[in-house]
Amino acid sequence: MNDILPAKKIRELSIIDRLRLIDEVWMSLSAHPEVIPLPDWHRGELDKRLAAPELDNQARNWDVARGEIIAKLKR
């Protein structure tokens, strides 16, 4: 993997470009969630939250949260 994009090169990117890179990697992973291993404790936590969504009152829409983060970084 280091041959594809060495860590040194990643650190040379601007914060915004590193965030864009993270977003690209995340989008590539989330395109096929079925192949991502899920530990048992994650499954338990997800089941608990799905059973009682009102307990998760801090959940936010990702698009809104992402926009706020990027706006703060641009200041």
mmCIF file of the N, C-alpha and C atoms, coordinates in Angstrom:
data_MODEL
# 
_entry.id   MODEL 
# 
loop_
_atom_site.group_PDB 
_atom_site.id 
_atom_site.type_symbol 
_atom_site.label_atom_id 
_atom_site.label_alt_id 
_atom_site.label_comp_id 
_atom_site.label_asym_id 
_atom_site.label_entity_id 
_atom_site.label_seq_id 
_atom_site.pdbx_PDB_ins_code 
_atom_site.Cartn_x 
_atom_site.Cartn_y 
_atom_site.Cartn_z 
_atom_site.occupancy 
_atom_site.B_iso_or_equiv 
_atom_site.pdbx_formal_charge 
_atom_site.auth_seq_id 
_atom_site.auth_comp_id 
_atom_site.auth_asym_id 
_atom_site.auth_atom_id 
_atom_site.pdbx_PDB_model_num 
ATOM 1   N N  . MET A 1 1  ? 0.823   -1.190 0.000  1.00 0.00 ? 1  MET A N  1 
ATOM 2   C CA . MET A 1 1  ? 0.000   0.000  0.000  1.00 0.00 ? 1  MET A CA 1 
ATOM 3   C C  . MET A 1 1  ? 0.864   1.249  0.000  1.00 0.00 ? 1  MET A C  1 
ATOM 4   N N  . ASN A 1 2  ? 1.956   1.235  0.730  1.00 0.00 ? 2  ASN A N  1 
ATOM 5   C CA . ASN A 1 2  ? 2.816   2.412  0.773  1.00 0.00 ? 2  ASN A CA 1 
ATOM 6   C C  . ASN A 1 2  ? 3.350   2.773  -0.601 1.00 0.00 ? 2  ASN A C  1 
ATOM 7   N N  . ASP A 1 3  ? 3.384   1.796  -1.515 1.00 0.00 ? 3  ASP A N  1 
ATOM 8   C CA . ASP A 1 3  ? 3.819   2.088  -2.872 1.00 0.00 ? 3  ASP A CA 1 
ATOM 9   C C  . ASP A 1 3  ? 2.794   2.941  -3.613 1.00 0.00 ? 3  ASP A C  1 
ATOM 10  N N  . ILE A 1 4  ? 1.519   2.816  -3.243 1.00 0.00 ? 4  ILE A N  1 
ATOM 11  C CA . ILE A 1 4  ? 0.465   3.568  -3.916 1.00 0.00 ? 4  ILE A CA 1 
ATOM 12  C C  . ILE A 1 4  ? 0.533   5.039  -3.527 1.00 0.00 ? 4  ILE A C  1 
ATOM 13  N N  . LEU A 1 5  ? 0.554   5.326  -2.255 1.00 0.00 ? 5  LEU A N  1 
ATOM 14  C CA . LEU A 1 5  ? 0.617   6.696  -1.761 1.00 0.00 ? 5  LEU A CA 1 
ATOM 15  C C  . LEU A 1 5  ? 1.359   6.678  -0.424 1.00 0.00 ? 5  LEU A C  1 
ATOM 16  N N  . PRO A 1 6  ? 2.659   6.910  -0.441 1.00 0.00 ? 6  PRO A N  1 
ATOM 17  C CA . PRO A 1 6  ? 3.445   6.853  0.796  1.00 0.00 ? 6  PRO A CA 1 
ATOM 18  C C  . PRO A 1 6  ? 2.943   7.838  1.851  1.00 0.00 ? 6  PRO A C  1 
ATOM 19  N N  . ALA A 1 7  ? 3.103   7.448  3.117  1.00 0.00 ? 7  ALA A N  1 
ATOM 20  C CA . ALA A 1 7  ? 2.654   8.283  4.235  1.00 0.00 ? 7  ALA A CA 1 
ATOM 21  C C  . ALA A 1 7  ? 3.256   9.679  4.155  1.00 0.00 ? 7  ALA A C  1 
ATOM 22  N N  . LYS A 1 8  ? 4.506   9.783  3.722  1.00 0.00 ? 8  LYS A N  1 
ATOM 23  C CA . LYS A 1 8  ? 5.153   11.094 3.620  1.00 0.00 ? 8  LYS A CA 1 
ATOM 24  C C  . LYS A 1 8  ? 4.387   11.988 2.646  1.00 0.00 ? 8  LYS A C  1 
ATOM 25  N N  . LYS A 1 9  ? 3.958   11.427 1.539  1.00 0.00 ? 9  LYS A N  1 
ATOM 26  C CA . LYS A 1 9  ? 3.194   12.196 0.546  1.00 0.00 ? 9  LYS A CA 1 
ATOM 27  C C  . LYS A 1 9  ? 1.846   12.622 1.120  1.00 0.00 ? 9  LYS A C  1 
ATOM 28  N N  . ILE A 1 10 ? 1.227   11.731 1.877  1.00 0.00 ? 10 ILE A N  1 
ATOM 29  C CA . ILE A 1 10 ? -0.060  12.063 2.483  1.00 0.00 ? 10 ILE A CA 1 
ATOM 30  C C  . ILE A 1 10 ? 0.097   13.240 3.432  1.00 0.00 ? 10 ILE A C  1 
ATOM 31  N N  . ARG A 1 11 ? 1.154   13.228 4.250  1.00 0.00 ? 11 ARG A N  1 
ATOM 32  C CA . ARG A 1 11 ? 1.382   14.326 5.198  1.00 0.00 ? 11 ARG A CA 1 
ATOM 33  C C  . ARG A 1 11 ? 1.671   15.649 4.492  1.00 0.00 ? 11 ARG A C  1 
ATOM 34  N N  . GLU A 1 12 ? 2.138   15.593 3.261  1.00 0.00 ? 12 GLU A N  1 
ATOM 35  C CA . GLU A 1 12 ? 2.414   16.817 2.508  1.00 0.00 ? 12 GLU A CA 1 
ATOM 36  C C  . GLU A 1 12 ? 1.149   17.454 1.947  1.00 0.00 ? 12 GLU A C  1 
ATOM 37  N N  . LEU A 1 13 ? 0.059   16.694 1.915  1.00 0.00 ? 13 LEU A N  1 
ATOM 38  C CA . LEU A 1 13 ? -1.207  17.231 1.418  1.00 0.00 ? 13 LEU A CA 1 
ATOM 39  C C  . LEU A 1 13 ? -1.778  18.246 2.402  1.00 0.00 ? 13 LEU A C  1 
ATOM 40  N N  . SER A 1 14 ? -2.564  19.173 1.896  1.00 0.00 ? 14 SER A N  1 
ATOM 41  C CA . SER A 1 14 ? -3.247  20.121 2.775  1.00 0.00 ? 14 SER A CA 1 
ATOM 42  C C  . SER A 1 14 ? -4.294  19.372 3.597  1.00 0.00 ? 14 SER A C  1 
ATOM 43  N N  . ILE A 1 15 ? -4.769  20.004 4.644  1.00 0.00 ? 15 ILE A N  1 
ATOM 44  C CA . ILE A 1 15 ? -5.817  19.395 5.475  1.00 0.00 ? 15 ILE A CA 1 
ATOM 45  C C  . ILE A 1 15 ? -7.042  19.069 4.618  1.00 0.00 ? 15 ILE A C  1 
ATOM 46  N N  . ILE A 1 16 ? -7.449  20.004 3.806  1.00 0.00 ? 16 ILE A N  1 
ATOM 47  C CA . ILE A 1 16 ? -8.629  19.789 2.955  1.00 0.00 ? 16 ILE A CA 1 
ATOM 48  C C  . ILE A 1 16 ? -8.398  18.596 2.025  1.00 0.00 ? 16 ILE A C  1 
ATOM 49  N N  . ASP A 1 17 ? -7.218  18.513 1.412  1.00 0.00 ? 17 ASP A N  1 
ATOM 50  C CA . ASP A 1 17 ? -6.940  17.388 0.517  1.00 0.00 ? 17 ASP A CA 1 
ATOM 51  C C  . ASP A 1 17 ? -6.888  16.063 1.268  1.00 0.00 ? 17 ASP A C  1 
ATOM 52  N N  . ARG A 1 18 ? -6.374  16.071 2.504  1.00 0.00 ? 18 ARG A N  1 
ATOM 53  C CA . ARG A 1 18 ? -6.377  14.835 3.294  1.00 0.00 ? 18 ARG A CA 1 
ATOM 54  C C  . ARG A 1 18 ? -7.793  14.425 3.643  1.00 0.00 ? 18 ARG A C  1 
ATOM 55  N N  . LEU A 1 19 ? -8.642  15.407 3.966  1.00 0.00 ? 19 LEU A N  1 
ATOM 56  C CA . LEU A 1 19 ? -10.048 15.087 4.246  1.00 0.00 ? 19 LEU A CA 1 
ATOM 57  C C  . LEU A 1 19 ? -10.725 14.533 3.000  1.00 0.00 ? 19 LEU A C  1 
ATOM 58  N N  . ARG A 1 20 ? -10.412 15.101 1.855  1.00 0.00 ? 20 ARG A N  1 
ATOM 59  C CA . ARG A 1 20 ? -10.976 14.584 0.598  1.00 0.00 ? 20 ARG A CA 1 
ATOM 60  C C  . ARG A 1 20 ? -10.505 13.149 0.352  1.00 0.00 ? 20 ARG A C  1 
ATOM 61  N N  . LEU A 1 21 ? -9.248  12.887 0.653  1.00 0.00 ? 21 LEU A N  1 
ATOM 62  C CA . LEU A 1 21 ? -8.713  11.533 0.503  1.00 0.00 ? 21 LEU A CA 1 
ATOM 63  C C  . LEU A 1 21 ? -9.439  10.565 1.432  1.00 0.00 ? 21 LEU A C  1 
ATOM 64  N N  . ILE A 1 22 ? -9.648  10.974 2.676  1.00 0.00 ? 22 ILE A N  1 
ATOM 65  C CA . ILE A 1 22 ? -10.395 10.144 3.632  1.00 0.00 ? 22 ILE A CA 1 
ATOM 66  C C  . ILE A 1 22 ? -11.793 9.870  3.093  1.00 0.00 ? 22 ILE A C  1 
ATOM 67  N N  . ASP A 1 23 ? -12.421 10.914 2.563  1.00 0.00 ? 23 ASP A N  1 
ATOM 68  C CA . ASP A 1 23 ? -13.771 10.768 2.016  1.00 0.00 ? 23 ASP A CA 1 
ATOM 69  C C  . ASP A 1 23 ? -13.776 9.774  0.856  1.00 0.00 ? 23 ASP A C  1 
ATOM 70  N N  . GLU A 1 24 ? -12.792 9.870  -0.016 1.00 0.00 ? 24 GLU A N  1 
ATOM 71  C CA . GLU A 1 24 ? -12.701 8.939  -1.147 1.00 0.00 ? 24 GLU A CA 1 
ATOM 72  C C  . GLU A 1 24 ? -12.535 7.506  -0.668 1.00 0.00 ? 24 GLU A C  1 
ATOM 73  N N  . VAL A 1 25 ? -11.665 7.310  0.313  1.00 0.00 ? 25 VAL A N  1 
ATOM 74  C CA . VAL A 1 25 ? -11.445 5.961  0.847  1.00 0.00 ? 25 VAL A CA 1 
ATOM 75  C C  . VAL A 1 25 ? -12.737 5.458  1.489  1.00 0.00 ? 25 VAL A C  1 
ATOM 76  N N  . TRP A 1 26 ? -13.380 6.305  2.295  1.00 0.00 ? 26 TRP A N  1 
ATOM 77  C CA . TRP A 1 26 ? -14.620 5.895  2.960  1.00 0.00 ? 26 TRP A CA 1 
ATOM 78  C C  . TRP A 1 26 ? -15.693 5.535  1.943  1.00 0.00 ? 26 TRP A C  1 
ATOM 79  N N  . MET A 1 27 ? -15.839 6.359  0.904  1.00 0.00 ? 27 MET A N  1 
ATOM 80  C CA . MET A 1 27 ? -16.859 6.080  -0.110 1.00 0.00 ? 27 MET A CA 1 
ATOM 81  C C  . MET A 1 27 ? -16.555 4.760  -0.828 1.00 0.00 ? 27 MET A C  1 
ATOM 82  N N  . SER A 1 28 ? -15.278 4.482  -1.063 1.00 0.00 ? 28 SER A N  1 
ATOM 83  C CA . SER A 1 28 ? -14.933 3.221  -1.725 1.00 0.00 ? 28 SER A CA 1 
ATOM 84  C C  . SER A 1 28 ? -15.244 2.026  -0.823 1.00 0.00 ? 28 SER A C  1 
ATOM 85  N N  . LEU A 1 29 ? -15.065 2.194  0.480  1.00 0.00 ? 29 LEU A N  1 
ATOM 86  C CA . LEU A 1 29 ? -15.390 1.122  1.420  1.00 0.00 ? 29 LEU A CA 1 
ATOM 87  C C  . LEU A 1 29 ? -16.895 0.954  1.582  1.00 0.00 ? 29 LEU A C  1 
ATOM 88  N N  . SER A 1 30 ? -17.600 2.063  1.689  1.00 0.00 ? 30 SER A N  1 
ATOM 89  C CA . SER A 1 30 ? -19.041 1.992  1.948  1.00 0.00 ? 30 SER A CA 1 
ATOM 90  C C  . SER A 1 30 ? -19.826 1.531  0.730  1.00 0.00 ? 30 SER A C  1 
ATOM 91  N N  . ALA A 1 31 ? -19.191 1.489  -0.428 1.00 0.00 ? 31 ALA A N  1 
ATOM 92  C CA . ALA A 1 31 ? -19.871 0.990  -1.621 1.00 0.00 ? 31 ALA A CA 1 
ATOM 93  C C  . ALA A 1 31 ? -20.167 -0.503 -1.509 1.00 0.00 ? 31 ALA A C  1 
ATOM 94  N N  . HIS A 1 32 ? -19.400 -1.208 -0.664 1.00 0.00 ? 32 HIS A N  1 
ATOM 95  C CA . HIS A 1 32 ? -19.584 -2.651 -0.486 1.00 0.00 ? 32 HIS A CA 1 
ATOM 96  C C  . HIS A 1 32 ? -19.491 -3.003 0.996  1.00 0.00 ? 32 HIS A C  1 
ATOM 97  N N  . PRO A 1 33 ? -20.455 -2.557 1.806  1.00 0.00 ? 33 PRO A N  1 
ATOM 98  C CA . PRO A 1 33 ? -20.375 -2.784 3.253  1.00 0.00 ? 33 PRO A CA 1 
ATOM 99  C C  . PRO A 1 33 ? -20.414 -4.261 3.642  1.00 0.00 ? 33 PRO A C  1 
ATOM 100 N N  . GLU A 1 34 ? -20.948 -5.074 2.774  1.00 0.00 ? 34 GLU A N  1 
ATOM 101 C CA . GLU A 1 34 ? -21.068 -6.498 3.107  1.00 0.00 ? 34 GLU A CA 1 
ATOM 102 C C  . GLU A 1 34 ? -19.712 -7.206 3.210  1.00 0.00 ? 34 GLU A C  1 
ATOM 103 N N  . VAL A 1 35 ? -18.662 -6.622 2.663  1.00 0.00 ? 35 VAL A N  1 
ATOM 104 C CA . VAL A 1 35 ? -17.353 -7.268 2.736  1.00 0.00 ? 35 VAL A CA 1 
ATOM 105 C C  . VAL A 1 35 ? -16.506 -6.765 3.903  1.00 0.00 ? 35 VAL A C  1 
ATOM 106 N N  . ILE A 1 36 ? -17.020 -5.783 4.645  1.00 0.00 ? 36 ILE A N  1 
ATOM 107 C CA . ILE A 1 36 ? -16.285 -5.236 5.783  1.00 0.00 ? 36 ILE A CA 1 
ATOM 108 C C  . ILE A 1 36 ? -16.615 -6.064 7.021  1.00 0.00 ? 36 ILE A C  1 
ATOM 109 N N  . PRO A 1 37 ? -15.590 -6.640 7.665  1.00 0.00 ? 37 PRO A N  1 
ATOM 110 C CA . PRO A 1 37 ? -15.858 -7.457 8.858  1.00 0.00 ? 37 PRO A CA 1 
ATOM 111 C C  . PRO A 1 37 ? -16.469 -6.618 9.980  1.00 0.00 ? 37 PRO A C  1 
ATOM 112 N N  . LEU A 1 38 ? -17.440 -7.187 10.666 1.00 0.00 ? 38 LEU A N  1 
ATOM 113 C CA . LEU A 1 38 ? -18.122 -6.502 11.752 1.00 0.00 ? 38 LEU A CA 1 
ATOM 114 C C  . LEU A 1 38 ? -17.923 -7.281 13.045 1.00 0.00 ? 38 LEU A C  1 
ATOM 115 N N  . PRO A 1 39 ? -17.154 -6.717 13.998 1.00 0.00 ? 39 PRO A N  1 
ATOM 116 C CA . PRO A 1 39 ? -16.955 -7.427 15.275 1.00 0.00 ? 39 PRO A CA 1 
ATOM 117 C C  . PRO A 1 39 ? -18.282 -7.634 16.007 1.00 0.00 ? 39 PRO A C  1 
ATOM 118 N N  . ASP A 1 40 ? -18.354 -8.670 16.822 1.00 0.00 ? 40 ASP A N  1 
ATOM 119 C CA . ASP A 1 40 ? -19.582 -8.968 17.558 1.00 0.00 ? 40 ASP A CA 1 
ATOM 120 C C  . ASP A 1 40 ? -20.035 -7.802 18.423 1.00 0.00 ? 40 ASP A C  1 
ATOM 121 N N  . TRP A 1 41 ? -19.077 -7.079 19.032 1.00 0.00 ? 41 TRP A N  1 
ATOM 122 C CA . TRP A 1 41 ? -19.484 -5.976 19.910 1.00 0.00 ? 41 TRP A CA 1 
ATOM 123 C C  . TRP A 1 41 ? -20.090 -4.835 19.096 1.00 0.00 ? 41 TRP A C  1 
ATOM 124 N N  . HIS A 1 42 ? -19.667 -4.651 17.842 1.00 0.00 ? 42 HIS A N  1 
ATOM 125 C CA . HIS A 1 42 ? -20.304 -3.645 16.978 1.00 0.00 ? 42 HIS A CA 1 
ATOM 126 C C  . HIS A 1 42 ? -21.742 -4.059 16.678 1.00 0.00 ? 42 HIS A C  1 
ATOM 127 N N  . ARG A 1 43 ? -21.909 -5.338 16.334 1.00 0.00 ? 43 ARG A N  1 
ATOM 128 C CA . ARG A 1 43 ? -23.249 -5.847 16.029 1.00 0.00 ? 43 ARG A CA 1 
ATOM 129 C C  . ARG A 1 43 ? -24.172 -5.640 17.237 1.00 0.00 ? 43 ARG A C  1 
ATOM 130 N N  . GLY A 1 44 ? -23.672 -5.916 18.438 1.00 0.00 ? 44 GLY A N  1 
ATOM 131 C CA . GLY A 1 44 ? -24.475 -5.723 19.640 1.00 0.00 ? 44 GLY A CA 1 
ATOM 132 C C  . GLY A 1 44 ? -24.868 -4.269 19.836 1.00 0.00 ? 44 GLY A C  1 
ATOM 133 N N  . GLU A 1 45 ? -23.929 -3.361 19.615 1.00 0.00 ? 45 GLU A N  1 
ATOM 134 C CA . GLU A 1 45 ? -24.214 -1.929 19.776 1.00 0.00 ? 45 GLU A CA 1 
ATOM 135 C C  . GLU A 1 45 ? -25.213 -1.464 18.720 1.00 0.00 ? 45 GLU A C  1 
ATOM 136 N N  . LEU A 1 46 ? -25.049 -1.914 17.491 1.00 0.00 ? 46 LEU A N  1 
ATOM 137 C CA . LEU A 1 46 ? -26.002 -1.548 16.440 1.00 0.00 ? 46 LEU A CA 1 
ATOM 138 C C  . LEU A 1 46 ? -27.404 -2.068 16.755 1.00 0.00 ? 46 LEU A C  1 
ATOM 139 N N  . ASP A 1 47 ? -27.481 -3.313 17.203 1.00 0.00 ? 47 ASP A N  1 
ATOM 140 C CA . ASP A 1 47 ? -28.784 -3.879 17.565 1.00 0.00 ? 47 ASP A CA 1 
ATOM 141 C C  . ASP A 1 47 ? -29.436 -3.073 18.677 1.00 0.00 ? 47 ASP A C  1 
ATOM 142 N N  . LYS A 1 48 ? -28.640 -2.669 19.672 1.00 0.00 ? 48 LYS A N  1 
ATOM 143 C CA . LYS A 1 48 ? -29.170 -1.886 20.784 1.00 0.00 ? 48 LYS A CA 1 
ATOM 144 C C  . LYS A 1 48 ? -29.708 -0.541 20.285 1.00 0.00 ? 48 LYS A C  1 
ATOM 145 N N  . ARG A 1 49 ? -28.963 0.127  19.426 1.00 0.00 ? 49 ARG A N  1 
ATOM 146 C CA . ARG A 1 49 ? -29.387 1.440  18.929 1.00 0.00 ? 49 ARG A CA 1 
ATOM 147 C C  . ARG A 1 49 ? -30.600 1.338  18.014 1.00 0.00 ? 49 ARG A C  1 
ATOM 148 N N  . LEU A 1 50 ? -30.649 0.292  17.207 1.00 0.00 ? 50 LEU A N  1 
ATOM 149 C CA . LEU A 1 50 ? -31.808 0.114  16.333 1.00 0.00 ? 50 LEU A CA 1 
ATOM 150 C C  . LEU A 1 50 ? -33.067 -0.192 17.136 1.00 0.00 ? 50 LEU A C  1 
ATOM 151 N N  . ALA A 1 51 ? -32.908 -0.847 18.269 1.00 0.00 ? 51 ALA A N  1 
ATOM 152 C CA . ALA A 1 51 ? -34.050 -1.178 19.115 1.00 0.00 ? 51 ALA A CA 1 
ATOM 153 C C  . ALA A 1 51 ? -34.593 0.043  19.846 1.00 0.00 ? 51 ALA A C  1 
ATOM 154 N N  . ALA A 1 52 ? -33.742 1.047  20.088 1.00 0.00 ? 52 ALA A N  1 
ATOM 155 C CA . ALA A 1 52 ? -34.166 2.231  20.840 1.00 0.00 ? 52 ALA A CA 1 
ATOM 156 C C  . ALA A 1 52 ? -33.551 3.502  20.217 1.00 0.00 ? 52 ALA A C  1 
ATOM 157 N N  . PRO A 1 53 ? -34.001 3.894  19.026 1.00 0.00 ? 53 PRO A N  1 
ATOM 158 C CA . PRO A 1 53 ? -33.396 5.046  18.356 1.00 0.00 ? 53 PRO A CA 1 
ATOM 159 C C  . PRO A 1 53 ? -33.547 6.354  19.130 1.00 0.00 ? 53 PRO A C  1 
ATOM 160 N N  . GLU A 1 54 ? -34.545 6.448  19.979 1.00 0.00 ? 54 GLU A N  1 
ATOM 161 C CA . GLU A 1 54 ? -34.732 7.676  20.755 1.00 0.00 ? 54 GLU A CA 1 
ATOM 162 C C  . GLU A 1 54 ? -33.603 7.899  21.761 1.00 0.00 ? 54 GLU A C  1 
ATOM 163 N N  . LEU A 1 55 ? -32.865 6.838  22.099 1.00 0.00 ? 55 LEU A N  1 
ATOM 164 C CA . LEU A 1 55 ? -31.736 6.980  23.017 1.00 0.00 ? 55 LEU A CA 1 
ATOM 165 C C  . LEU A 1 55 ? -30.528 7.622  22.338 1.00 0.00 ? 55 LEU A C  1 
ATOM 166 N N  . ASP A 1 56 ? -30.493 7.565  21.020 1.00 0.00 ? 56 ASP A N  1 
ATOM 167 C CA . ASP A 1 56 ? -29.364 8.112  20.269 1.00 0.00 ? 56 ASP A CA 1 
ATOM 168 C C  . ASP A 1 56 ? -29.711 9.524  19.793 1.00 0.00 ? 56 ASP A C  1 
ATOM 169 N N  . ASN A 1 57 ? -29.918 10.429 20.736 1.00 0.00 ? 57 ASN A N  1 
ATOM 170 C CA . ASN A 1 57 ? -30.366 11.780 20.396 1.00 0.00 ? 57 ASN A CA 1 
ATOM 171 C C  . ASN A 1 57 ? -29.253 12.677 19.873 1.00 0.00 ? 57 ASN A C  1 
ATOM 172 N N  . GLN A 1 58 ? -28.029 12.170 19.780 1.00 0.00 ? 58 GLN A N  1 
ATOM 173 C CA . GLN A 1 58 ? -26.932 12.978 19.257 1.00 0.00 ? 58 GLN A CA 1 
ATOM 174 C C  . GLN A 1 58 ? -26.623 12.637 17.805 1.00 0.00 ? 58 GLN A C  1 
ATOM 175 N N  . ALA A 1 59 ? -27.402 11.768 17.211 1.00 0.00 ? 59 ALA A N  1 
ATOM 176 C CA . ALA A 1 59 ? -27.171 11.402 15.814 1.00 0.00 ? 59 ALA A CA 1 
ATOM 177 C C  . ALA A 1 59 ? -27.417 12.610 14.924 1.00 0.00 ? 59 ALA A C  1 
ATOM 178 N N  . ARG A 1 60 ? -26.557 12.755 13.916 1.00 0.00 ? 60 ARG A N  1 
ATOM 179 C CA . ARG A 1 60 ? -26.687 13.882 12.992 1.00 0.00 ? 60 ARG A CA 1 
ATOM 180 C C  . ARG A 1 60 ? -26.566 13.373 11.564 1.00 0.00 ? 60 ARG A C  1 
ATOM 181 N N  . ASN A 1 61 ? -27.162 14.084 10.671 1.00 0.00 ? 61 ASN A N  1 
ATOM 182 C CA . ASN A 1 61 ? -27.053 13.785 9.261  1.00 0.00 ? 61 ASN A CA 1 
ATOM 183 C C  . ASN A 1 61 ? -25.608 13.993 8.822  1.00 0.00 ? 61 ASN A C  1 
ATOM 184 N N  . TRP A 1 62 ? -25.016 12.983 8.172  1.00 0.00 ? 62 TRP A N  1 
ATOM 185 C CA . TRP A 1 62 ? -23.606 13.055 7.797  1.00 0.00 ? 62 TRP A CA 1 
ATOM 186 C C  . TRP A 1 62 ? -23.323 14.209 6.840  1.00 0.00 ? 62 TRP A C  1 
ATOM 187 N N  . ASP A 1 63 ? -24.181 14.438 5.868  1.00 0.00 ? 63 ASP A N  1 
ATOM 188 C CA . ASP A 1 63 ? -23.938 15.516 4.906  1.00 0.00 ? 63 ASP A CA 1 
ATOM 189 C C  . ASP A 1 63 ? -23.871 16.873 5.601  1.00 0.00 ? 63 ASP A C  1 
ATOM 190 N N  . VAL A 1 64 ? -24.754 17.095 6.568  1.00 0.00 ? 64 VAL A N  1 
ATOM 191 C CA . VAL A 1 64 ? -24.748 18.358 7.319  1.00 0.00 ? 64 VAL A CA 1 
ATOM 192 C C  . VAL A 1 64 ? -23.489 18.453 8.173  1.00 0.00 ? 64 VAL A C  1 
ATOM 193 N N  . ALA A 1 65 ? -23.175 17.400 8.917  1.00 0.00 ? 65 ALA A N  1 
ATOM 194 C CA . ALA A 1 65 ? -21.989 17.412 9.783  1.00 0.00 ? 65 ALA A CA 1 
ATOM 195 C C  . ALA A 1 65 ? -20.715 17.594 8.956  1.00 0.00 ? 65 ALA A C  1 
ATOM 196 N N  . ARG A 1 66 ? -20.619 16.894 7.842  1.00 0.00 ? 66 ARG A N  1 
ATOM 197 C CA . ARG A 1 66 ? -19.438 16.999 6.978  1.00 0.00 ? 66 ARG A CA 1 
ATOM 198 C C  . ARG A 1 66 ? -19.279 18.421 6.454  1.00 0.00 ? 66 ARG A C  1 
ATOM 199 N N  . GLY A 1 67 ? -20.378 19.033 6.023  1.00 0.00 ? 67 GLY A N  1 
ATOM 200 C CA . GLY A 1 67 ? -20.345 20.412 5.534  1.00 0.00 ? 67 GLY A CA 1 
ATOM 201 C C  . GLY A 1 67 ? -19.867 21.368 6.611  1.00 0.00 ? 67 GLY A C  1 
ATOM 202 N N  . GLU A 1 68 ? -20.327 21.178 7.839  1.00 0.00 ? 68 GLU A N  1 
ATOM 203 C CA . GLU A 1 68 ? -19.899 22.038 8.946  1.00 0.00 ? 68 GLU A CA 1 
ATOM 204 C C  . GLU A 1 68 ? -18.403 21.884 9.230  1.00 0.00 ? 68 GLU A C  1 
ATOM 205 N N  . ILE A 1 69 ? -17.918 20.649 9.187  1.00 0.00 ? 69 ILE A N  1 
ATOM 206 C CA . ILE A 1 69 ? -16.496 20.388 9.426  1.00 0.00 ? 69 ILE A CA 1 
ATOM 207 C C  . ILE A 1 69 ? -15.646 21.066 8.359  1.00 0.00 ? 69 ILE A C  1 
ATOM 208 N N  . ILE A 1 70 ? -16.023 20.890 7.109  1.00 0.00 ? 70 ILE A N  1 
ATOM 209 C CA . ILE A 1 70 ? -15.258 21.489 6.005  1.00 0.00 ? 70 ILE A CA 1 
ATOM 210 C C  . ILE A 1 70 ? -15.299 23.004 6.087  1.00 0.00 ? 70 ILE A C  1 
ATOM 211 N N  . ALA A 1 71 ? -16.453 23.569 6.420  1.00 0.00 ? 71 ALA A N  1 
ATOM 212 C CA . ALA A 1 71 ? -16.556 25.034 6.559  1.00 0.00 ? 71 ALA A CA 1 
ATOM 213 C C  . ALA A 1 71 ? -15.630 25.548 7.650  1.00 0.00 ? 71 ALA A C  1 
ATOM 214 N N  . LYS A 1 72 ? -15.555 24.836 8.779  1.00 0.00 ? 72 LYS A N  1 
ATOM 215 C CA . LYS A 1 72 ? -14.667 25.241 9.871  1.00 0.00 ? 72 LYS A CA 1 
ATOM 216 C C  . LYS A 1 72 ? -13.210 25.166 9.450  1.00 0.00 ? 72 LYS A C  1 
ATOM 217 N N  . LEU A 1 73 ? -12.853 24.156 8.680  1.00 0.00 ? 73 LEU A N  1 
ATOM 218 C CA . LEU A 1 73 ? -11.473 23.993 8.248  1.00 0.00 ? 73 LEU A CA 1 
ATOM 219 C C  . LEU A 1 73 ? -11.050 25.069 7.244  1.00 0.00 ? 73 LEU A C  1 
ATOM 220 N N  . LYS A 1 74 ? -12.004 25.600 6.508  1.00 0.00 ? 74 LYS A N  1 
ATOM 221 C CA . LYS A 1 74 ? -11.698 26.615 5.497  1.00 0.00 ? 74 LYS A CA 1 
ATOM 222 C C  . LYS A 1 74 ? -11.480 27.999 6.120  1.00 0.00 ? 74 LYS A C  1 
ATOM 223 N N  . ARG A 1 75 ? -11.881 28.170 7.370  1.00 0.00 ? 75 ARG A N  1 
ATOM 224 C CA . ARG A 1 75 ? -11.733 29.492 8.019  1.00 0.00 ? 75 ARG A CA 1 
ATOM 225 C C  . ARG A 1 75 ? -10.300 29.809 8.307  1.00 0.00 ? 75 ARG A C  1 
# 
